[in-house]
């Protein structure tokens, strides 16, 4: 563990990513305490440009709502959706991939055809359809993002398990008569996790983008403000008021970038040999 | 001598110049936006907004209506009413032909009425008071009513009662008649072609009965699905006319500032769209009149008008738009007063029960409006949850009474008997349908007032009845009236005389001309 942090902190991208993530998380956690007012509240005259009033530093939108407050509250929704939907995708994808890789044969065939069924449908289109059918709400958005993002996890875990199950220590466990569940949980998965962790960090980024795209299209939860919603709502007035779209857009960019940097840092830290040889 | 004549001519021209400048010029092609693409153009069977806008220039009604909603001659050149107000005699214009050259006669009128009773829901209701229709000769039509019906002269507008060619429709299956796709009317423009998803082309009717009209050679109705692209199409000069509602309100100020651009809110008097919130009177906190009144006090309707609708429109005072007959503003007033709303809620014992709000999925303007109203209501302590939905889903929820508050706007058709009463009388409570009395308001006194008002004579008596009805309704707040909407029509200033009637662009191309 110590070794992990050491190499993580040695990689510059990892450090930058961590800083960004920490910042975003603290904004999401503590920001709303600083802004007790709802971000939907109309506080000033509409279309107030940024940096003109200290109370609304980033200006106001088409209804006179505080863009800065919207960004603070939006961080909460974006991060929450990103994390929860990734967790759900992992919970679905890891067991399916592990079973397919470990048991092989017909089980593998069946599970992988099922996975491919999801992979053949363009993921964003599927997410739109699911949200539209289920009615937009934070739950349906998390569910649909999870549904479209678990297949890569399953494929990755399957590949790792396939290569690990022929190792001597696994075969030794089989010989000693351990149960399949025990072997998968204790012997194989812990060793297969590092690429999954890297993938998960990138999945959070993708999930944030997916949520933003859905909200941009008007399929967000109408009771929660999110960055994608702000960009979508400001799009129609972008020629009069650039700031309504630009600031939340930058927020999406930075947080997705941060998560990607973390992924890179994790990759370096978890596969020290690979990264050192690569350079 | 010739010189003097020339001089005289020049002088005459010079003197007459100010008048001549307004003399219509013939020729030219106009590109207009139609949004959304109409589902069909056979006005007797399809009554969507865009259908009325295109086909109102192909078909004609017996009468046309001025912006003050006074009847004017169209296919009927004159009309008279009997002493007992039960017999209406229309003299038809002679020499009118359909676009295929066949003459238009009283037989077409009788046929159209029979057809519309089956295909046109509103025409059926409008004609409910008609006992019989007869044609003593080819150019006379006599309507006999069961009882006097005050708004009768208001039901002959082209969208409400378009005249259909008998010789092309009689004895055919109307739904599959090939002329549905290439409609034949008597109007100033003839249908030419429809490239689905691209444009609809109408051409001048060279045999139009009003000599010299129409002035334009062709109209192209351009179909552009994206709102931003429609604005750009105007800016780049691809289209010259943006009818009301075809661009987002947020774009209106920018577009109207462009050079050579004229904007008007006129041309909607006949429809007088009135926006309100359906309040479900049946269940929950909204069953209490005080809570409904609190909703009225809590919503900042001036803000909605100034910010969301860019100052267009008018804050509604009650169930009638101010352009509708017998409108009165001598009713209870509901200014923006959050403190009063809070007090009323407290008095009614509202304890923060969740109330669902259905916005209208008609684009950005309505989304923003839903957000603003939600915030207004939350500010006085009403616990609102917005339900996201599409147009069809929203209509279904409203029709099934599965809502608490829902946005809508409805046309009023000039007379309270035609467009107002239907939303408040208890006989119009019918589950599964939208646009009737979906709020479930039931008041025998109101039922009686609207029943009496429709058939009362003379006018002063109707006025008295409807004013009383408005007072009662505004006190009871069966629905929360928001704004009288105005949909601005944006045109290049060289397009003249487009909006001259109470239905504006819908039948306006008859008089429109292009100042080149």
Interface residues (C-beta under 8 A of the other chain):
Chain A: X38 X40 X41 X42 X46 X62 X63 X64 X132 X135 X136 X137 X218 X219 X221 X222 X223 X233 X235 X236 X237 X239 X240
Chain B: X227 X228 X248 X250 X251 X254 X303 X307 X308 X359 X364 X367 X368 X370 X371 X372 X374 X375 X378 X379 X385 X386 X387 X388 X389 X390 X393
